[in-house]
Amino acid sequence: MQSSVHLDAGTYTIEASDFPYGPNSWDLGIQAELRPDDGGESIKFAPRDYGPKTLPAGTFATHIFVNTIGDMDALITPRLYKID
């Protein structure tokens, strides 16, 4: 599943505490990327690096990933917080 939203400049963090394998797992989680409006370098969020990060204005896209085999029963609700 992928979703995107336009963000104003500021410092943001992603809350990952509800992930069943924790915020450092590559088995199940989210990856996110901000593409700045000014065409600058993209800024990424991923396990072990969810934030906080100071971001310019731009398009923020997230997707949920699953890197496991077999059944998966999990509810993930990523939360992006602006902290300034």
C-alpha positions in Angstrom: 0.0 0.0 0.0 1.3 3.4 -0.9 0.2 6.9 0.2 1.5 10.4 -0.4 0.9 13.9 1.0 2.4 17.4 0.6 4.3 18.6 3.7 5.3 22.1 4.8 8.9 22.5 5.9 9.7 21.5 9.4 11.1 18.7 11.6 9.2 15.4 11.5 9.4 11.9 13.0 7.6 8.7 12.3 6.2 6.7 15.2 7.0 3.0 14.8 6.3 1.7 18.2 3.2 -0.3 17.1 5.2 -2.5 14.6 5.0 -6.1 15.7 8.8 -6.7 15.1 9.9 -3.2 16.4 11.3 -0.2 14.6 14.5 -1.9 13.4 13.0 -4.8 11.6 13.1 -5.3 7.8 10.5 -8.1 8.1 7.5 -5.7 8.3 7.5 -1.9 8.4 7.3 1.3 6.4 9.6 3.1 4.1 9.1 6.7 3.3 10.7 9.4 1.1 10.3 13.2 0.8 10.9 14.6 -2.6 11.6 18.4 -2.1 9.6 20.9 -4.1 12.9 22.7 -5.1 14.3 19.5 -6.7 16.9 18.9 -4.1 18.0 15.5 -2.8 15.3 13.1 -1.5 15.3 12.4 2.2 14.4 8.8 3.3 12.9 7.2 6.4 13.3 3.4 6.9 13.9 1.0 9.8 16.7 2.1 12.1 16.2 5.7 10.7 12.7 6.9 11.3 13.6 10.3 12.6 13.5 13.0 13.6 14.5 14.8 10.4 14.4 18.4 9.3 12.6 18.4 5.9 12.0 21.1 3.3 8.6 21.4 1.8 7.8 18.6 -0.6 5.9 15.4 -1.4 6.1 12.8 1.3 5.3 9.2 0.1 5.1 6.1 2.3 4.6 2.4 1.7 4.2 -0.6 3.9 6.5 -3.5 3.1 6.4 -7.2 4.1 9.6 -9.3 3.7 8.4 -12.6 5.2 7.0 -15.9 3.9 3.7 -17.2 5.1 0.7 -15.7 6.8 0.9 -12.2 8.3 -1.7 -10.9 10.7 -0.7 -7.4 11.7 -2.3 -4.0 11.9 0.1 -1.1 11.1 -0.8 2.5 11.5 2.2 4.7 10.7 2.1 8.1 12.3 4.1 11.1 11.0 4.5 13.9 13.6 5.6 17.4 13.0 7.6 18.4 16.0 8.4 22.0 15.2 
